Amino acid sequence: MKLSVIYDSKTGNTKQCAEWIVSGMTRIEGVEAKTFSVHGVDEEFVKGSAGVVIGSPSYYALMTADMRTWLLEGAPKLKLGGKLGGAFATVQYTHGGGDLVVQSILTNLITIGMLCYSGGGAFGDPCIHLGPVAVNHNIEKACLEDFRDNFEIFGERFARKAMELFG
């Protein structure tokens, strides 16, 4: 089963988190997962994917303009309706709007007909209600690596659900 992670990244943080999600996804036997920058999506791979996770850094508590444009113009060409969808974000500060970015991505995925994944609290800790968010270099001294496990666990849980639904 194919799974895709599509991201926009300005500093490399969101790209790194996308790679961690794929690392978690590929823990599940039979899963082939790849990451793609929003600027270089392999359309045939994504069309053949059972699930797609979308990620963006937070800019003024919003997804990037490039990601929003891609969701409006690029995503509809990929026939994503009926596929499993997920979202993640990166922020520089704890209150940088990561939850808003995840919610807005999920809203976009719902409007194009995707089934949106949330493990919520069903799997216990870590509770990833809407999608993982990583904080880098904030005043609390968090760094990106502190969030690696959440992204890998999210990827593994997402892949398990995709296999349950489509495998």
Phi, psi and omega in degrees: 000136178265140173226145182236147172234120181245132186219160165244141182214130180259328183244355183101347181294314182291324175300315180300316180296322176299319179294323177294321178298315178298322177302317177292320180299318186282359171290341182269124182302134178092000181261131170246118183233143179222152174257150177219134170292147178302340181268000181206054182285130173279096188300322181292320178296315181295318178301326179274001181274143176278338181213151181222128175251134183246137180222148181210148168287160177270125173237112184055041178065023178230158170295163180294157178298323179296320179291318179298316178298317180296317179299326180279325187250320184274316185301317182301334180288344188265002177053058183276348180305134180087347177278161175281133181237151177211170183215155174208166181212161170233148180220161176269339183224149182310318182259038184272004175094016180302320179296324178292321178297312180300314180299319182290325175296313180300320177300317177298318181294321178297318183291340176262010172091016179278156173270117186268132183269136168209119175287339181050222179267004186300332184255007181078203183286141354282138176284115179245087189295309183250322181169153183289149176230132176250142179246135181234128174057047177266180184292342177277003178070024175286152173227161186309315183302333179299341185254002184307311182303318180300320181288319178294319178295318177301314179301316179295315180296319178300314181296321177300317180294318178299318178295320179298318183281320191237351188280000000 
